[in-house]
Structures are given as C-alpha cells and as structure tokens.
Amino acid sequence: MEPQASQGRSWQLITAALAATMGPGRTGTRWTVYLCPVHEADGQHHNPSLGVRYDPAQGKTIVRCFAGCDDQDVLARLNLQVRDMWDQLPQRDPHRPYQRPAPRQQQPPPARVSLVDKAIEYAQFPIPHRPQLGEPIGPPEVIETYVYRWPDGRIEGAITREHIPHEHGHKKNFPQRRWTGTSWESGAFAPIPFRLPEVVNAVGRGREIFVCEGEKDVQRAFEAGLVATSNAMGAGSWTRDHAQWLHGAGRVIVVADRDRPGYRHAAKVADTLHGHVGEIRILQAAAGKDLTDHLDAGHPIEALQRVPYLDRHYRQPLSPQRQVTRSR
C-alpha cells in the first residue's frame, strides 16, 4: 500500500518502512494490516496480524500487533523509534511556569477483554444463528456410533450421530447411552475422553496428542496416523475430569473449529492442560471449519495454522502466580 500524504508524516514514515520490509498492506474498514516484522518475518505463510491506523486528532499513527508483540519491538525491527509514531512531538514553552494538572475524576477501570474474545474479534466470526430447517420429513438416520472405553477396554458409554431429515436440510442429533455391564440405558456416562486406551498409551510413550471438538475429527485423525481425542457432546463440554488423562503428555495440539464456540472450547481445553503437559499449541484448519475439512482439502497436518492470541498465550509456561493458585 502506498503511504497517504494526507495522513501525516508519521503515517508516511511507518507505512513506507512496513511496505519496504514486509510487503504491501491490506486496507480494512479501520486498520491497514501488515505482516508483523517481529513474529511473521520468517518467510512462511501467515495471516497478517499487525494493524496500523492514523489518528488525526493526536497527529499520531497507532501500531498494534494483534498477537501481542510490543510496539517498541515492532518499530525497532523497522529501524524506527517510538517518537516516530507522532507527526510532531509537543513542544514545551520554557518561559511558561509548570502548573500541576487538576486531579482527574476517578473513572471505573474499563472492562477487561479476555484473550478468547480478542481472538474471536480478530477472526471476525459472524454472530451464530440457528438455521430455519422447516419441519421434519423422515425418521432419524444413524450415521455412526462412537463407543467410549476405559483404558482396559471396558465399555462406558456411546454416542450415536444421527441426521434427521427436514424440509430444508437435516438436523444433527447426538443421543447418549451408558453401558450397565449387561444392557444399554439412555443417558449420560462418565466424563472420559474418546479413544481413551490409545490416549493413555500415547501419553506413556510421549507421542503427540491432538484434541478435537468432535468424534468425527478424532476418527479422521486416526485415519491419518495421528493420536487424537475429544469429549462427548461437543463444544463447551470438556472438563478437568477429561483433562486429567492427558496430564504428563509431552505435546498436545488443540485443534479449534473456526467459529466462536470452537475458539471458546479450545481455550477451555488448553486452560485445563496448561502447566500439566510439556507443550500446548492451539491451531486451526487452513481450509474449512475443522480438522476433517483441512485433511479432506489435501492439506498436510503441518499446514495447520495457529490461532492468534490463544496459541501464543498457552505456549508460554504457566506463571508462578497461577502455579501457586492451582496448587491450593
């Protein structure tokens, strides 16, 4: 993107440096977005995460990395300084006596925005809405049954994936059943991860484990030669009871579905594992919504993309303060 002369000296200076170093920017409704020179200068494919906009009221160019890089580090990579963000620094009159500013009225602190909300805002996911499918036009069709087992192979329960045909599509349904030892009963079963025997074996052998949002993606992952797991009943249903079975794993990759519930689910999974496994990554499909779409599109597992904010946060070691909190 060419620098815009009408937007001040700081804008011209910073955007020219970014264009020369990182390539052209992409103009949006509020921000012009570039690759970040701090964490996206490795020559690999990235979704640009450095926003730049001009504030005419301050005569200032605002630089913000949505993945959390410090503004000063960004400017240093461009051989610029913090003062270059202003068109002109205010000049102090040496003949004017210093006056203590009037005390400011105490304002309530602004509401803190969570990391997952920042990630959702950056992804610009639409507000979810329930599709209008009309009336049912046929009985449920069983697509697949997923059996949950204890590490020794004992059956605990099962989830049935059903499609119910409607006038304008089909509705998904996932009834649960539990095994009593002699028969099946309708209802929830113990909170254990899907494919638990393979998960326990992978933890013991130090293998990489993928956590997906649903059983379909887990099955697809195993077809690709990976070890994967999930919880029953989809997004939001993961608990610390599920997480305890992964404690001690060397590396866990949480694959987030590309939507609001998917990001929130991935953050919940990562939070229950943070500090209990060697490394956590939060990644997402390069094409489509989930891991199945990613693999079906022909992408290798190495092409999964990081989720802004969340991946960076959970890759860091657990802070000492949170370690103390968890030990209580």
Residue pairs with C-beta under 8 A, 6 or more apart in sequence:
1 15
1 19
1 24
1 25
1 26
1 27
1 32
2 19
3 11
3 12
3 13
3 15
3 16
3 19
4 11
4 12
4 15
4 54
5 12
7 54
7 56
7 61
8 54
8 56
8 59
8 61
8 87
9 87
9 88
10 54
10 59
10 60
10 61
10 84
10 85
10 86
10 87
11 52
11 54
11 61
13 61
13 80
13 84
14 52
14 61
14 63
14 75
14 78
14 80
14 84
14 85
15 25
15 32
15 52
15 61
17 78
17 79
17 80
18 25
18 34
18 37
18 50
18 52
18 78
19 25
19 34
21 37
21 41
21 77
21 78
22 34
22 35
22 36
22 37
22 40
22 41
22 50
23 34
23 35
25 32
25 33
25 34
25 48
25 52
26 32
26 33
26 34
26 48
30 53
31 51
31 52
31 53
31 64
32 51
32 52
32 53
33 48
33 49
33 50
33 51
33 52
34 48
34 50
34 52
35 41
35 46
35 48
35 49
35 50
36 48
36 49
36 50
36 65
36 67
36 69
36 74
37 50
37 74
37 77
37 78
38 65
38 69
38 70
38 73
38 74
38 77
39 49
39 65
39 67
39 69
40 46
40 48
40 49
40 50
41 77
47 305
47 308
49 65
49 66
49 67
49 122
49 308
50 63
50 64
50 65
50 66
50 69
50 74
51 62
51 63
51 64
51 65
51 66
52 61
52 62
52 63
52 64
53 61
53 62
54 60
54 61
54 62
55 61
55 62
58 86
59 86
59 87
59 88
60 85
60 86
60 87
61 85
61 86
62 85
63 71
63 74
63 75
63 85
64 71
65 71
65 74
66 118
66 122
66 308
66 309
67 308
67 309
67 312
68 309
68 312
68 313
71 82
71 85
72 82
75 81
75 82
75 84
75 85
83 89
113 121
115 267
115 309
115 310
115 313
116 263
116 264
116 267
116 309
116 310
118 308
118 309
119 263
119 267
119 307
119 308
119 309
119 310
120 260
120 263
120 264
122 308
122 309
123 258
123 263
123 308
125 258
125 259
125 260
125 263
127 260
128 259
128 260
128 261
131 168
131 169
132 168
133 166
133 167
133 168
133 169
133 170
133 171
134 166
134 167
134 168
135 166
135 167
136 164
136 165
136 166
136 171
137 165
137 166
137 167
138 164
138 165
139 164
140 162
140 163
140 164
140 173
141 162
141 163
141 164
141 165
142 160
142 161
142 162
143 161
143 162
143 163
144 160
144 161
144 215
144 216
144 219
145 158
145 159
145 160
145 161
146 158
146 159
146 160
146 161
146 194
146 215
146 219
147 155
147 157
147 158
148 155
148 156
148 157
148 158
148 159
148 189
148 192
148 194
148 196
148 232
149 155
149 156
149 196
149 197
150 156
150 192
150 196
150 197
151 196
151 197
151 200
152 197
153 197
155 179
156 178
156 179
156 189
156 190
156 192
157 176
157 177
157 178
157 179
157 188
157 189
157 190
157 232
158 176
158 177
158 179
158 184
159 174
159 175
159 176
159 215
159 232
159 233
160 174
160 175
160 177
161 172
161 174
161 215
161 216
162 172
162 173
162 174
162 175
163 170
163 171
163 172
163 173
164 170
164 171
164 172
164 173
174 232
174 233
174 234
175 186
176 186
176 187
176 188
176 189
176 232
176 233
177 184
177 185
177 186
177 187
177 189
178 184
178 185
178 187
178 188
178 189
179 189
188 232
189 232
190 241
191 231
191 232
191 239
191 241
191 242
192 241
192 242
192 245
193 199
193 229
193 230
193 231
193 242
193 245
193 246
194 215
194 218
194 229
194 230
194 231
194 232
195 218
195 222
195 227
195 228
195 229
196 229
196 245
198 222
198 227
198 229
199 209
199 227
199 229
199 245
199 246
200 245
201 207
202 208
202 209
202 227
202 249
203 209
203 245
203 246
203 247
203 248
203 249
206 249
206 250
207 227
207 250
208 226
208 227
208 250
208 251
208 252
208 253
209 227
209 228
209 229
209 246
209 249
209 251
209 252
209 253
210 218
210 221
210 226
210 227
210 228
210 229
210 252
210 253
210 254
210 255
210 291
211 228
211 229
211 230
211 238
211 246
211 252
211 253
211 254
211 255
211 269
212 218
212 221
212 228
212 229
212 230
212 255
212 290
212 291
213 230
213 234
213 235
213 255
213 256
213 257
213 262
213 265
213 266
213 290
214 230
214 234
214 290
215 230
216 292
217 228
217 230
217 255
217 290
217 291
217 292
218 228
218 229
218 230
220 291
220 292
220 295
220 296
221 227
221 228
221 291
222 228
224 295
224 301
226 301
228 291
229 246
231 237
231 238
231 239
231 242
234 265
235 257
235 261
235 262
235 264
235 265
236 261
236 264
236 265
236 268
238 265
238 268
238 269
238 272
239 272
240 272
242 272
243 269
243 272
243 273
243 276
246 252
246 273
246 276
246 277
247 273
247 276
247 277
248 276
248 277
249 273
249 277
249 278
250 277
250 278
250 279
251 277
251 278
251 279
251 280
251 281
252 273
252 277
252 279
252 280
252 281
253 280
253 281
253 282
253 283
253 304
254 266
254 269
254 270
254 273
254 280
254 281
254 282
254 283
255 266
255 283
255 284
255 285
255 290
255 291
255 304
256 262
256 263
256 265
256 266
256 282
256 283
256 284
256 307
256 310
257 263
257 265
257 266
257 284
257 289
257 290
258 284
258 285
258 288
258 289
258 290
259 289
262 284
262 289
262 290
263 307
263 310
266 282
266 307
266 310
267 282
267 310
270 280
270 282
270 310
270 314
271 314
273 280
274 280
274 314
274 318
274 322
275 317
275 318
275 322
275 323
275 326
279 315
280 314
280 315
281 306
281 311
281 314
281 315
282 306
282 307
282 310
282 311
282 314
283 304
283 305
283 306
283 307
283 311
284 304
284 305
284 306
284 307
285 291
285 293
285 294
285 297
285 299
285 304
285 305
286 294
286 297
286 299
286 303
286 304
286 305
287 293
287 294
287 297
287 299
288 294
288 296
288 297
291 304
294 303
294 304
295 301
306 312
318 326
